[in-house]
């Protein structure tokens, strides 16, 4: 572990604090995340983190912002340009898998109090929302993008926490994939407006 007298170049302290925070998060969950603990892990004085983070909420917001960026990258890697309901289901699977692979980070992103004025967090959450909205519009161009995006995100997010909290079987990646696919497909099949012929034609045109 670094010693407390380590000297950081300009800009290194913030990165060191974030790195320390993420290490603590993975080891002990959010309960062990504090500015004092981060200072100890980073090997700096107890007051050093306050140069960048006014309180714990500010630190958590910075960690969460990184998580949102990584989630967006993870979803884009699952399918860069979704155009069909099956593509949408693949993105949903990627969302749930992200939660299961990084449970501590996911809970910090969505279950921890954050600083609502943190610019990085606001920008990162806005980017996720625009990504979801873009997917829904691409798959269902004739739908109300705002309402349907909210509904799709709510369903997929709920599936993530149901798996994360052990309410649904998360024993293997294949089991998770099958359950999420089935849930998304059932939702779309039960919504007549999303299975109309004109929407199917629009999917082909946009493919």
Beta strands, then each sheet from edge to edge (+ up, - down):
end
